[in-house]
Every structure is written in C-alpha cells, then in structure tokens.
Amino acid sequence: MTRKKDGFTPARAKNAIAVAKVLGPVVLPVVTPYVVQGAAAVRDRWDRRRARKLGVSVDDLGQYSGRGGTLHARIAGAATGLNELRVKDSATADELAFADSAESTLHQLAAAVRAAERMPTPRRKAAHRAVAAELDRIEDRLLAALGI
C-alpha cells in the first residue's frame, strides 16, 4: 500500500514548531546581521532611485516627501535656476525682471502645493496639474533666458 501525502497536517505543524524551537536560537543570531544588512542596502538603493528621479541629492530627499514632493523639487530647481540667471554676467533687465516675478510666482506655487496636501484627491490632483503647467511655463522661459 502506498501512502498519500495529505499536505500540511496538525502532526507536521507540531514537528515544524519543534524544529523551529531547536534551530531558531542557533540560526537566528547568525542570519540576523545579513538580513539587516540586506534591508539597509535595499533602502539605500530605493532612496538613491527616488533622489535621482526627483533630481535632488539623497541628503535632501526628506524635504521633498509627500504627494507634492515632485512639485516641491521642481520648484526648488527652478529657484536655483533663477538665482543662476541673476548672477549671469550677460543678464538683461528683462531677464532680471522675469527672475523677480518668477520667484514671486514660485513662492505662490509652493504654498499651493502645501495647501493641496490636505485636499480631497480630485481637488489635489487638479491643483497639482495647474501648478505643473505653471512650472512648465516658468522652466521654458528660464531655459530660454539661460540660453539652453
């Protein structure tokens, strides 16, 4: 007569628990450092990927969290570009006036993104789309002013 394997039975569960009770205290201290090291490596790669995607350094990643994190990173990048435009030797009066007005707009956009964090999803998405469209216009004009 051949015996049929019934899968996971109560008797097999008891045996598995008994084996775990014996091997657990021996194996756990050996395996734990490797598990922790692997988790840290995965977290580091995830953070680097997010930072690269946002265009910021890993150290600054915490500043750009939340649903509006991408927009905050774009706003910070545009602000940096405006500062570069101001210190450019060949900046015209028109370009400097644009930098001043765009900086004011960026402050308003940052406030809008922060306010949108607490809005219901449809309103938040609409606000984010509007902010992104305005950022597109500012970035296009900034790139033209920088000669890129």
N, CA, C and O atoms as a GROMACS GRO file, in nm:
protein
  592
    1MET      N    1   0.081  -0.118   0.000
    1MET     CA    2   0.000   0.000   0.000
    1MET      C    3   0.086   0.126   0.000
    1MET      O    4   0.182   0.136   0.076
    2THR      N    5   0.050   0.219  -0.084
    2THR     CA    6   0.122   0.346  -0.087
    2THR      C    7   0.047   0.448  -0.005
    2THR      O    8  -0.076   0.455  -0.005
    3ARG      N    9   0.124   0.525   0.064
    3ARG     CA   10   0.064   0.631   0.146
    3ARG      C   11   0.054   0.759   0.068
    3ARG      O   12   0.145   0.797  -0.005
    4LYS      N   13  -0.055   0.824   0.085
    4LYS     CA   14  -0.079   0.951   0.018
    4LYS      C   15  -0.035   1.063   0.110
    4LYS      O   16  -0.063   1.060   0.230
    5LYS      N   17   0.034   1.164   0.055
    5LYS     CA   18   0.072   1.281   0.134
    5LYS      C   19  -0.047   1.376   0.137
    5LYS      O   20  -0.100   1.416   0.033
    6ASP      N   21  -0.087   1.410   0.257
    6ASP     CA   22  -0.205   1.493   0.273
    6ASP      C   23  -0.173   1.642   0.282
    6ASP      O   24  -0.264   1.721   0.306
    7GLY      N   25  -0.049   1.682   0.264
    7GLY     CA   26  -0.015   1.824   0.277
    7GLY      C   27   0.024   1.856   0.419
    7GLY      O   28   0.092   1.778   0.485
    8PHE      N   29  -0.017   1.970   0.465
    8PHE     CA   30   0.022   2.019   0.596
    8PHE      C   31  -0.082   1.975   0.699
    8PHE      O   32  -0.191   2.030   0.706
    9THR      N   33  -0.046   1.877   0.779
    9THR     CA   34  -0.137   1.823   0.880
    9THR      C   35  -0.100   1.877   1.018
    9THR      O   36   0.008   1.935   1.034
   10PRO      N   37  -0.186   1.860   1.117
   10PRO     CA   38  -0.150   1.905   1.253
   10PRO      C   39  -0.023   1.838   1.306
   10PRO      O   40   0.054   1.900   1.379
   11ALA      N   41  -0.002   1.717   1.272
   11ALA     CA   42   0.119   1.647   1.318
   11ALA      C   43   0.243   1.710   1.256
   11ALA      O   44   0.345   1.727   1.324
   12ARG      N   45   0.236   1.744   1.128
   12ARG     CA   46   0.350   1.809   1.062
   12ARG      C   47   0.372   1.950   1.118
   12ARG      O   48   0.486   1.995   1.128
   13ALA      N   49   0.266   2.018   1.153
   13ALA     CA   50   0.278   2.151   1.212
   13ALA      C   51   0.352   2.142   1.346
   13ALA      O   52   0.439   2.224   1.375
   14LYS      N   53   0.317   2.041   1.428
   14LYS     CA   54   0.385   2.021   1.556
   14LYS      C   55   0.533   1.994   1.534
   14LYS      O   56   0.618   2.048   1.606
   15ASN      N   57   0.564   1.911   1.435
   15ASN     CA   58   0.704   1.880   1.405
   15ASN      C   59   0.779   2.006   1.359
   15ASN      O   60   0.893   2.028   1.400
   16ALA      N   61   0.717   2.088   1.277
   16ALA     CA   62   0.781   2.210   1.229
   16ALA      C   63   0.807   2.306   1.344
   16ALA      O   64   0.912   2.370   1.348
   17ILE      N   65   0.714   2.317   1.437
   17ILE     CA   66   0.733   2.404   1.553
   17ILE      C   67   0.845   2.352   1.641
   17ILE      O   68   0.926   2.430   1.692
   18ALA      N   69   0.852   2.223   1.659
   18ALA     CA   70   0.958   2.164   1.741
   18ALA      C   71   1.095   2.191   1.678
   18ALA      O   72   1.190   2.226   1.748
   19VAL      N   73   1.105   2.174   1.548
   19VAL     CA   74   1.232   2.200   1.479
   19VAL      C   75   1.268   2.348   1.491
   19VAL      O   76   1.384   2.381   1.514
   20ALA      N   77   1.170   2.436   1.475
   20ALA     CA   78   1.196   2.580   1.486
   20ALA      C   79   1.242   2.617   1.627
   20ALA      O   80   1.328   2.704   1.642
   21LYS      N   81   1.187   2.554   1.729
   21LYS     CA   82   1.228   2.582   1.867
   21LYS      C   83   1.373   2.542   1.891
   21LYS      O   84   1.444   2.607   1.968
   22VAL      N   85   1.417   2.436   1.825
   22VAL     CA   86   1.554   2.390   1.844
   22VAL      C   87   1.652   2.472   1.758
   22VAL      O   88   1.756   2.516   1.807
   23LEU      N   89   1.618   2.491   1.631
   23LEU     CA   90   1.710   2.559   1.540
   23LEU      C   91   1.705   2.711   1.548
   23LEU      O   92   1.804   2.777   1.519
   24GLY      N   93   1.591   2.767   1.588
   24GLY     CA   94   1.574   2.913   1.592
   24GLY      C   95   1.682   2.985   1.672
   24GLY      O   96   1.744   3.077   1.619
   25PRO      N   97   1.706   2.946   1.798
   25PRO     CA   98   1.807   3.016   1.877
   25PRO      C   99   1.949   3.002   1.821
   25PRO      O  100   2.036   3.084   1.851
   26VAL      N  101   1.972   2.901   1.742
   26VAL     CA  102   2.105   2.881   1.684
   26VAL      C  103   2.120   2.960   1.554
   26VAL      O  104   2.222   3.024   1.531
   27VAL      N  105   2.020   2.955   1.469
   27VAL     CA  106   2.028   3.014   1.336
   27VAL      C  107   2.002   3.164   1.338
   27VAL      O  108   2.065   3.239   1.264
   28LEU      N  109   1.910   3.208   1.422
   28LEU     CA  110   1.870   3.349   1.423
   28LEU      C  111   1.986   3.446   1.445
   28LEU      O  112   1.996   3.543   1.370
   29PRO      N  113   2.073   3.426   1.544
   29PRO     CA  114   2.185   3.520   1.562
   29PRO      C  115   2.282   3.522   1.444
   29PRO      O  116   2.349   3.623   1.420
   30VAL      N  117   2.290   3.413   1.372
   30VAL     CA  118   2.380   3.407   1.257
   30VAL      C  119   2.319   3.478   1.136
   30VAL      O  120   2.390   3.546   1.062
   31VAL      N  121   2.191   3.464   1.116
   31VAL     CA  122   2.124   3.516   0.996
   31VAL      C  123   2.086   3.664   1.010
   31VAL      O  124   2.086   3.737   0.911
   32THR      N  125   2.054   3.707   1.130
   32THR     CA  126   2.002   3.843   1.152
   32THR      C  127   2.093   3.953   1.095
   32THR      O  128   2.041   4.042   1.028
   33PRO      N  129   2.223   3.952   1.118
   33PRO     CA  130   2.306   4.061   1.063
   33PRO      C  131   2.298   4.070   0.910
   33PRO      O  132   2.301   4.179   0.853
   34TYR      N  133   2.288   3.956   0.844
   34TYR     CA  134   2.279   3.956   0.698
   34TYR      C  135   2.145   4.010   0.650
   34TYR      O  136   2.138   4.080   0.550
   35VAL      N  137   2.040   3.978   0.723
   35VAL     CA  138   1.907   4.029   0.688
   35VAL      C  139   1.904   4.180   0.706
   35VAL      O  140   1.850   4.252   0.621
   36VAL      N  141   1.959   4.229   0.815
   36VAL     CA  142   1.962   4.373   0.841
   36VAL      C  143   2.046   4.445   0.736
   36VAL      O  144   2.007   4.550   0.686
   37GLN      N  145   2.160   4.388   0.703
   37GLN     CA  146   2.247   4.448   0.602
   37GLN      C  147   2.179   4.450   0.465
   37GLN      O  148   2.190   4.548   0.392
   38GLY      N  149   2.109   4.345   0.432
   38GLY     CA  150   2.035   4.341   0.305
   38GLY      C  151   1.923   4.443   0.301
   38GLY      O  152   1.901   4.508   0.199
   39ALA      N  153   1.852   4.458   0.413
   39ALA     CA  154   1.745   4.557   0.418
   39ALA      C  155   1.801   4.698   0.405
   39ALA      O  156   1.740   4.782   0.338
   40ALA      N  157   1.915   4.724   0.466
   40ALA     CA  158   1.976   4.857   0.456
   40ALA      C  159   2.020   4.885   0.312
   40ALA      O  160   2.006   4.997   0.264
   41ALA      N  161   2.073   4.784   0.245
   41ALA     CA  162   2.115   4.802   0.106
   41ALA      C  163   1.995   4.830   0.015
   41ALA      O  164   2.002   4.914  -0.074
   42VAL      N  165   1.887   4.758   0.038
   42VAL     CA  166   1.766   4.781  -0.041
   42VAL      C  167   1.713   4.921  -0.018
   42VAL      O  168   1.673   4.989  -0.112
   43ARG      N  169   1.711   4.965   0.107
   43ARG     CA  170   1.663   5.100   0.139
   43ARG      C  171   1.752   5.207   0.075
   43ARG      O  172   1.702   5.307   0.024
   44ASP      N  173   1.882   5.185   0.078
   44ASP     CA  174   1.975   5.280   0.018
   44ASP      C  175   1.953   5.291  -0.132
   44ASP      O  176   1.952   5.402  -0.187
   45ARG      N  177   1.934   5.178  -0.199
   45ARG     CA  178   1.908   5.181  -0.344
   45ARG      C  179   1.776   5.250  -0.374
   45ARG      O  180   1.766   5.325  -0.471
   46TRP      N  181   1.675   5.225  -0.292
   46TRP     CA  182   1.544   5.289  -0.310
   46TRP      C  183   1.556   5.440  -0.295
   46TRP      O  184   1.501   5.516  -0.375
   47ASP      N  185   1.627   5.485  -0.191
   47ASP     CA  186   1.645   5.628  -0.169
   47ASP      C  187   1.723   5.692  -0.284
   47ASP      O  188   1.687   5.801  -0.329
   48ARG      N  189   1.827   5.628  -0.331
   48ARG     CA  190   1.905   5.682  -0.443
   48ARG      C  191   1.820   5.691  -0.570
   48ARG      O  192   1.831   5.787  -0.646
   49ARG      N  193   1.736   5.591  -0.592
   49ARG     CA  194   1.648   5.593  -0.709
   49ARG      C  195   1.549   5.708  -0.701
   49ARG      O  196   1.528   5.780  -0.799
   50ARG      N  197   1.487   5.726  -0.583
   50ARG     CA  198   1.392   5.836  -0.566
   50ARG      C  199   1.461   5.971  -0.582
   50ARG      O  200   1.406   6.061  -0.646
   51ALA      N  201   1.580   5.986  -0.526
   51ALA     CA  202   1.654   6.112  -0.536
   51ALA      C  203   1.691   6.142  -0.681
   51ALA      O  204   1.679   6.255  -0.727
   52ARG      N  205   1.734   6.040  -0.753
   52ARG     CA  206   1.769   6.058  -0.895
   52ARG      C  207   1.646   6.096  -0.975
   52ARG      O  208   1.653   6.180  -1.065
   53LYS      N  209   1.534   6.034  -0.943
   53LYS     CA  210   1.409   6.063  -1.014
   53LYS      C  211   1.363   6.207  -0.989
   53LYS      O  212   1.311   6.272  -1.080
   54LEU      N  213   1.382   6.257  -0.866
   54LEU     CA  214   1.342   6.394  -0.833
   54LEU      C  215   1.446   6.497  -0.875
   54LEU      O  216   1.416   6.616  -0.885
   55GLY      N  217   1.570   6.452  -0.900
   55GLY     CA  218   1.675   6.545  -0.938
   55GLY      C  219   1.735   6.617  -0.819
   55GLY      O  220   1.780   6.731  -0.831
   56VAL      N  221   1.739   6.552  -0.704
   56VAL     CA  222   1.796   6.611  -0.583
   56VAL      C  223   1.897   6.514  -0.524
   56VAL      O  224   1.907   6.399  -0.567
   57SER      N  225   1.973   6.562  -0.425
   57SER     CA  226   2.068   6.472  -0.360
   57SER      C  227   1.993   6.384  -0.258
   57SER      O  228   1.882   6.416  -0.216
   58VAL      N  229   2.056   6.275  -0.222
   58VAL     CA  230   1.995   6.182  -0.126
   58VAL      C  231   1.977   6.251   0.009
   58VAL      O  232   1.880   6.225   0.080
   59ASP      N  233   2.069   6.340   0.044
   59ASP     CA  234   2.059   6.411   0.172
   59ASP      C  235   1.937   6.503   0.176
   59ASP      O  236   1.881   6.525   0.284
   60ASP      N  237   1.896   6.557   0.062
   60ASP     CA  238   1.783   6.649   0.057
   60ASP      C  239   1.650   6.578   0.032
   60ASP      O  240   1.546   6.643   0.023
   61LEU      N  241   1.653   6.450   0.020
   61LEU     CA  242   1.533   6.374  -0.016
   61LEU      C  243   1.418   6.392   0.082
   61LEU      O  244   1.302   6.395   0.041
   62GLY      N  245   1.448   6.406   0.209
   62GLY     CA  246   1.344   6.421   0.310
   62GLY      C  247   1.262   6.548   0.296
   62GLY      O  248   1.148   6.554   0.340
   63GLN      N  249   1.321   6.649   0.232
   63GLN     CA  250   1.250   6.775   0.213
   63GLN      C  251   1.142   6.764   0.107
   63GLN      O  252   1.049   6.845   0.103
   64TYR      N  253   1.151   6.664   0.022
   64TYR     CA  254   1.060   6.652  -0.091
   64TYR      C  255   0.975   6.525  -0.080
   64TYR      O  256   0.966   6.447  -0.175
   65SER      N  257   0.914   6.507   0.035
   65SER     CA  258   0.830   6.390   0.056
   65SER      C  259   0.684   6.429   0.040
   65SER      O  260   0.652   6.547   0.024
   66GLY      N  261   0.599   6.333   0.044
   66GLY     CA  262   0.456   6.359   0.030
   66GLY      C  263   0.413   6.355  -0.115
   66GLY      O  264   0.493   6.333  -0.206
   67ARG      N  265   0.284   6.377  -0.135
   67ARG     CA  266   0.230   6.370  -0.270
   67ARG      C  267   0.279   6.483  -0.359
   67ARG      O  268   0.285   6.469  -0.481
   68GLY      N  269   0.313   6.596  -0.299
   68GLY     CA  270   0.362   6.710  -0.376
   68GLY      C  271   0.514   6.719  -0.379
   68GLY      O  272   0.569   6.822  -0.418
   69GLY      N  273   0.581   6.614  -0.338
   69GLY     CA  274   0.727   6.614  -0.332
   69GLY      C  275   0.793   6.644  -0.465
   69GLY      O  276   0.890   6.719  -0.471
   70THR      N  277   0.742   6.586  -0.571
   70THR     CA  278   0.798   6.609  -0.704
   70THR      C  279   0.785   6.756  -0.742
   70THR      O  280   0.879   6.814  -0.796
   71LEU      N  281   0.670   6.814  -0.714
   71LEU     CA  282   0.650   6.955  -0.747
   71LEU      C  283   0.740   7.044  -0.662
   71LEU      O  284   0.795   7.142  -0.712
   72HIS      N  285   0.756   7.011  -0.534
   72HIS     CA  286   0.846   7.089  -0.450
   72HIS      C  287   0.989   7.083  -0.503
   72HIS      O  288   1.060   7.183  -0.500
   73ALA      N  289   1.031   6.966  -0.550
   73ALA     CA  290   1.166   6.952  -0.606
   73ALA      C  291   1.180   7.036  -0.733
   73ALA      O  292   1.283   7.099  -0.755
   74ARG      N  293   1.077   7.036  -0.817
   74ARG     CA  294   1.082   7.118  -0.938
   74ARG      C  295   1.087   7.266  -0.904
   74ARG      O  296   1.159   7.343  -0.968
   75ILE      N  297   1.010   7.307  -0.803
   75ILE     CA  298   1.010   7.447  -0.761
   75ILE      C  299   1.149   7.486  -0.711
   75ILE      O  300   1.199   7.593  -0.744
   76ALA      N  301   1.211   7.400  -0.631
   76ALA     CA  302   1.346   7.429  -0.580
   76ALA      C  303   1.446   7.437  -0.694
   76ALA      O  304   1.534   7.523  -0.693
   77GLY      N  305   1.434   7.349  -0.791
   77GLY     CA  306   1.523   7.354  -0.907
   77GLY      C  307   1.505   7.480  -0.988
   77GLY      O  308   1.603   7.539  -1.034
   78ALA      N  309   1.381   7.524  -1.006
   78ALA     CA  310   1.355   7.648  -1.079
   78ALA      C  311   1.411   7.768  -1.001
   78ALA      O  312   1.464   7.861  -1.061
   79ALA      N  313   1.398   7.765  -0.870
   79ALA     CA  314   1.452   7.875  -0.788
   79ALA      C  315   1.604   7.882  -0.802
   79ALA      O  316   1.661   7.990  -0.809
   80THR      N  317   1.669   7.768  -0.806
   80THR     CA  318   1.814   7.764  -0.826
   80THR      C  319   1.850   7.821  -0.963
   80THR      O  320   1.947   7.896  -0.976
   81GLY      N  321   1.773   7.785  -1.064
   81GLY     CA  322   1.796   7.838  -1.197
   81GLY      C  323   1.777   7.989  -1.204
   81GLY      O  324   1.851   8.058  -1.274
   82LEU      N  325   1.679   8.040  -1.132
   82LEU     CA  326   1.657   8.185  -1.129
   82LEU      C  327   1.774   8.256  -1.063
   82LEU      O  328   1.814   8.364  -1.108
   83ASN      N  329   1.830   8.196  -0.958
   83ASN     CA  330   1.948   8.256  -0.895
   83ASN      C  331   2.067   8.256  -0.990
   83ASN      O  332   2.144   8.352  -0.992
   84GLU      N  333   2.081   8.151  -1.069
   84GLU     CA  334   2.189   8.146  -1.168
   84GLU      C  335   2.167   8.252  -1.276
   84GLU      O  336   2.263   8.311  -1.326
   85LEU      N  337   2.043   8.275  -1.312
   85LEU     CA  338   2.012   8.378  -1.410
   85LEU      C  339   2.049   8.516  -1.356
   85LEU      O  340   2.100   8.600  -1.430
   86ARG      N  341   2.023   8.540  -1.229
   86ARG     CA  342   2.054   8.671  -1.170
   86ARG      C  343   2.203   8.700  -1.168
   86ARG      O  344   2.244   8.815  -1.188
   87VAL      N  345   2.285   8.599  -1.144
   87VAL     CA  346   2.430   8.621  -1.137
   87VAL      C  347   2.498   8.610  -1.272
   87VAL      O  348   2.619   8.632  -1.282
   88LYS      N  349   2.423   8.578  -1.375
   88LYS     CA  350   2.480   8.569  -1.509
   88LYS      C  351   2.526   8.708  -1.553
   88LYS      O  352   2.453   8.806  -1.536
   89ASP      N  353   2.645   8.716  -1.608
   89ASP     CA  354   2.703   8.845  -1.646
   89ASP      C  355   2.623   8.915  -1.755
   89ASP      O  356   2.609   9.037  -1.754
   90SER      N  357   2.570   8.838  -1.848
   90SER     CA  358   2.501   8.899  -1.962
   90SER      C  359   2.350   8.906  -1.944
   90SER      O  360   2.276   8.915  -2.042
   91ALA      N  361   2.304   8.903  -1.820
   91ALA     CA  362   2.160   8.907  -1.794
   91ALA      C  363   2.106   9.046  -1.827
   91ALA      O  364   2.161   9.147  -1.783
   92THR      N  365   1.999   9.049  -1.903
   92THR     CA  366   1.937   9.176  -1.941
   92THR      C  367   1.839   9.220  -1.832
   92THR      O  368   1.806   9.143  -1.741
   93ALA      N  369   1.793   9.342  -1.843
   93ALA     CA  370   1.695   9.394  -1.747
   93ALA      C  371   1.566   9.314  -1.756
   93ALA      O  372   1.500   9.290  -1.655
   94ASP      N  373   1.530   9.274  -1.877
   94ASP     CA  374   1.410   9.190  -1.896
   94ASP      C  375   1.422   9.058  -1.823
   94ASP      O  376   1.328   9.012  -1.758
   95GLU      N  377   1.540   8.997  -1.834
   95GLU     CA  378   1.562   8.868  -1.768
   95GLU      C  379   1.561   8.882  -1.616
   95GLU      O  380   1.510   8.795  -1.545
   96LEU      N  381   1.616   8.991  -1.566
   96LEU     CA  382   1.616   9.014  -1.422
   96LEU      C  383   1.474   9.040  -1.371
   96LEU      O  384   1.438   8.996  -1.262
   97ALA      N  385   1.395   9.112  -1.451
   97ALA     CA  386   1.255   9.135  -1.414
   97ALA      C  387   1.178   9.003  -1.414
   97ALA      O  388   1.095   8.977  -1.327
   98PHE      N  389   1.207   8.918  -1.514
   98PHE     CA  390   1.144   8.786  -1.518
   98PHE      C  391   1.181   8.706  -1.394
   98PHE      O  392   1.096   8.641  -1.335
   99ALA      N  393   1.309   8.711  -1.355
   99ALA     CA  394   1.354   8.636  -1.237
   99ALA      C  395   1.279   8.683  -1.112
   99ALA      O  396   1.240   8.600  -1.030
  100ASP      N  397   1.260   8.813  -1.098
  100ASP     CA  398   1.187   8.864  -0.981
  100ASP      C  399   1.042   8.818  -0.981
  100ASP      O  400   0.991   8.773  -0.878
  101SER      N  401   0.975   8.830  -1.095
  101SER     CA  402   0.834   8.790  -1.099
  101SER      C  403   0.818   8.639  -1.087
  101SER      O  404   0.723   8.591  -1.024
  102ALA      N  405   0.910   8.565  -1.146
  102ALA     CA  406   0.903   8.418  -1.138
  102ALA      C  407   0.928   8.371  -0.995
  102ALA      O  408   0.867   8.274  -0.951
  103GLU      N  409   1.017   8.439  -0.924
  103GLU     CA  410   1.042   8.399  -0.785
  103GLU      C  411   0.916   8.418  -0.701
  103GLU      O  412   0.884   8.334  -0.616
  104SER      N  413   0.847   8.527  -0.723
  104SER     CA  414   0.721   8.550  -0.652
  104SER      C  415   0.619   8.441  -0.686
  104SER      O  416   0.549   8.391  -0.598
  105THR      N  417   0.613   8.407  -0.813
  105THR     CA  418   0.522   8.300  -0.856
  105THR      C  419   0.559   8.166  -0.793
  105THR      O  420   0.471   8.089  -0.754
  106LEU      N  421   0.689   8.139  -0.784
  106LEU     CA  422   0.733   8.013  -0.724
  106LEU      C  423   0.692   8.004  -0.577
  106LEU      O  424   0.654   7.897  -0.530
  107HIS      N  425   0.698   8.115  -0.505
  107HIS     CA  426   0.654   8.114  -0.365
  107HIS      C  427   0.505   8.081  -0.357
  107HIS      O  428   0.462   8.006  -0.270
  108GLN      N  429   0.428   8.138  -0.448
  108GLN     CA  430   0.284   8.110  -0.451
  108GLN      C  431   0.256   7.965  -0.487
  108GLN      O  432   0.168   7.901  -0.430
  109LEU      N  433   0.333   7.913  -0.583
  109LEU     CA  434   0.315   7.772  -0.624
  109LEU      C  435   0.350   7.678  -0.510
  109LEU      O  436   0.282   7.577  -0.489
  110ALA      N  437   0.457   7.708  -0.435
  110ALA     CA  438   0.495   7.623  -0.322
  110ALA      C  439   0.384   7.624  -0.216
  110ALA      O  440   0.353   7.520  -0.157
  111ALA      N  441   0.325   7.741  -0.194
  111ALA     CA  442   0.215   7.749  -0.097
  111ALA      C  443   0.094   7.669  -0.147
  111ALA      O  444   0.026   7.603  -0.068
  112ALA      N  445   0.069   7.674  -0.277
  112ALA     CA  446  -0.044   7.599  -0.333
  112ALA      C  447  -0.022   7.448  -0.319
  112ALA      O  448  -0.116   7.374  -0.289
  113VAL      N  449   0.101   7.403  -0.340
  113VAL     CA  450   0.130   7.259  -0.327
  113VAL      C  451   0.114   7.216  -0.182
  113VAL      O  452   0.058   7.109  -0.155
  114ARG      N  453   0.162   7.298  -0.088
  114ARG     CA  454   0.145   7.263   0.054
  114ARG      C  455  -0.002   7.260   0.092
  114ARG      O  456  -0.045   7.171   0.167
  115ALA      N  457  -0.081   7.354   0.041
  115ALA     CA  458  -0.224   7.356   0.072
  115ALA      C  459  -0.295   7.237   0.010
  115ALA      O  460  -0.391   7.184   0.067
  116ALA      N  461  -0.249   7.194  -0.107
  116ALA     CA  462  -0.314   7.083  -0.177
  116ALA      C  463  -0.295   6.950  -0.105
  116ALA      O  464  -0.373   6.857  -0.128
  117GLU      N  465  -0.195   6.939  -0.018
  117GLU     CA  466  -0.170   6.814   0.055
  117GLU      C  467  -0.292   6.772   0.136
  117GLU      O  468  -0.313   6.653   0.157
  118ARG      N  469  -0.370   6.866   0.183
  118ARG     CA  470  -0.484   6.836   0.269
  118ARG      C  471  -0.616   6.832   0.194
  118ARG      O  472  -0.722   6.815   0.255
  119MET      N  473  -0.612   6.847   0.064
  119MET     CA  474  -0.735   6.849  -0.016
  119MET      C  475  -0.778   6.707  -0.050
  119MET      O  476  -0.697   6.614  -0.047
  120PRO      N  477  -0.907   6.691  -0.083
  120PRO     CA  478  -0.951   6.561  -0.135
  120PRO      C  479  -0.878   6.529  -0.265
  120PRO      O  480  -0.833   6.620  -0.336
  121THR      N  481  -0.867   6.404  -0.296
  121THR     CA  482  -0.786   6.359  -0.410
  121THR      C  483  -0.818   6.430  -0.541
  121THR      O  484  -0.724   6.478  -0.605
  122PRO      N  485  -0.943   6.442  -0.585
  122PRO     CA  486  -0.967   6.508  -0.713
  122PRO      C  487  -0.921   6.655  -0.715
  122PRO      O  488  -0.864   6.701  -0.814
  123ARG      N  489  -0.945   6.725  -0.606
  123ARG     CA  490  -0.903   6.866  -0.599
  123ARG      C  491  -0.751   6.876  -0.593
  123ARG      O  492  -0.692   6.965  -0.654
  124ARG      N  493  -0.688   6.786  -0.518
  124ARG     CA  494  -0.542   6.788  -0.507
  124ARG      C  495  -0.478   6.764  -0.644
  124ARG      O  496  -0.383   6.832  -0.682
  125LYS      N  497  -0.531   6.666  -0.716
  125LYS     CA  498  -0.475   6.637  -0.848
  125LYS      C  499  -0.493   6.754  -0.944
  125LYS      O  500  -0.404   6.784  -1.022
  126ALA      N  501  -0.608   6.819  -0.937
  126ALA     CA  502  -0.633   6.936  -1.022
  126ALA      C  503  -0.536   7.049  -0.986
  126ALA      O  504  -0.481   7.115  -1.074
  127ALA      N  505  -0.516   7.070  -0.857
  127ALA     CA  506  -0.422   7.174  -0.813
  127ALA      C  507  -0.280   7.140  -0.858
  127ALA      O  508  -0.208   7.229  -0.903
  128HIS      N  509  -0.241   7.015  -0.846
  128HIS     CA  510  -0.107   6.974  -0.888
  128HIS      C  511  -0.089   6.991  -1.038
  128HIS      O  512   0.018   7.031  -1.083
  129ARG      N  513  -0.193   6.961  -1.116
  129ARG     CA  514  -0.184   6.980  -1.262
  129ARG      C  515  -0.166   7.128  -1.295
  129ARG      O  516  -0.086   7.163  -1.382
  130ALA      N  517  -0.239   7.214  -1.226
  130ALA     CA  518  -0.229   7.358  -1.251
  130ALA      C  519  -0.089   7.409  -1.213
  130ALA      O  520  -0.031   7.488  -1.287
  131VAL      N  521  -0.037   7.364  -1.101
  131VAL     CA  522   0.098   7.404  -1.059
  131VAL      C  523   0.201   7.353  -1.159
  131VAL      O  524   0.294   7.426  -1.195
  132ALA      N  525   0.186   7.229  -1.203
  132ALA     CA  526   0.281   7.173  -1.300
  132ALA      C  527   0.278   7.250  -1.431
  132ALA      O  528   0.384   7.273  -1.491
  133ALA      N  529   0.160   7.292  -1.477
  133ALA     CA  530   0.150   7.369  -1.601
  133ALA      C  531   0.220   7.504  -1.586
  133ALA      O  532   0.290   7.548  -1.677
  134GLU      N  533   0.201   7.570  -1.472
  134GLU     CA  534   0.268   7.698  -1.450
  134GLU      C  535   0.419   7.679  -1.438
  134GLU      O  536   0.496   7.762  -1.488
  135LEU      N  537   0.462   7.572  -1.374
  135LEU     CA  538   0.606   7.542  -1.366
  135LEU      C  539   0.665   7.517  -1.504
  135LEU      O  540   0.777   7.559  -1.532
  136ASP      N  541   0.590   7.449  -1.590
  136ASP     CA  542   0.638   7.425  -1.726
  136ASP      C  543   0.666   7.557  -1.796
  136ASP      O  544   0.768   7.572  -1.863
  137ARG      N  545   0.575   7.654  -1.782
  137ARG     CA  546   0.594   7.784  -1.846
  137ARG      C  547   0.716   7.856  -1.790
  137ARG      O  548   0.796   7.912  -1.865
  138ILE      N  549   0.731   7.854  -1.658
  138ILE     CA  550   0.846   7.920  -1.597
  138ILE      C  551   0.976   7.853  -1.639
  138ILE      O  552   1.073   7.921  -1.673
  139GLU      N  553   0.978   7.721  -1.638
  139GLU     CA  554   1.100   7.649  -1.675
  139GLU      C  555   1.136   7.673  -1.821
  139GLU      O  556   1.254   7.689  -1.853
  140ASP      N  557   1.038   7.676  -1.910
  140ASP     CA  558   1.066   7.702  -2.051
  140ASP      C  559   1.128   7.839  -2.070
  140ASP      O  560   1.227   7.854  -2.141
  141ARG      N  561   1.071   7.938  -2.005
  141ARG     CA  562   1.124   8.074  -2.018
  141ARG      C  563   1.261   8.085  -1.951
  141ARG      O  564   1.349   8.156  -2.001
  142LEU      N  565   1.280   8.017  -1.841
  142LEU     CA  566   1.409   8.018  -1.772
  142LEU      C  567   1.517   7.955  -1.860
  142LEU      O  568   1.627   8.009  -1.872
  143LEU      N  569   1.486   7.842  -1.921
  143LEU     CA  570   1.583   7.777  -2.009
  143LEU      C  571   1.619   7.866  -2.127
  143LEU      O  572   1.735   7.872  -2.169
  144ALA      N  573   1.520   7.934  -2.182
  144ALA     CA  574   1.546   8.027  -2.293
  144ALA      C  575   1.637   8.141  -2.246
  144ALA      O  576   1.728   8.181  -2.318
  145ALA      N  577   1.612   8.193  -2.128
  145ALA     CA  578   1.694   8.303  -2.074
  145ALA      C  579   1.836   8.258  -2.045
  145ALA      O  580   1.930   8.336  -2.060
  146LEU      N  581   1.852   8.133  -2.004
  146LEU     CA  582   1.986   8.080  -1.978
  146LEU      C  583   2.056   8.036  -2.106
  146LEU      O  584   2.174   7.999  -2.103
  147GLY      N  585   1.984   8.039  -2.217
  147GLY     CA  586   2.045   8.001  -2.345
  147GLY      C  587   2.057   7.852  -2.367
  147GLY      O  588   2.147   7.805  -2.436
  148ILE      N  589   1.966   7.779  -2.308
  148ILE     CA  590   1.969   7.632  -2.322
  148ILE      C  591   1.858   7.587  -2.413
  148ILE      O  592   1.842   7.467  -2.438
   0.00000   0.00000   0.00000
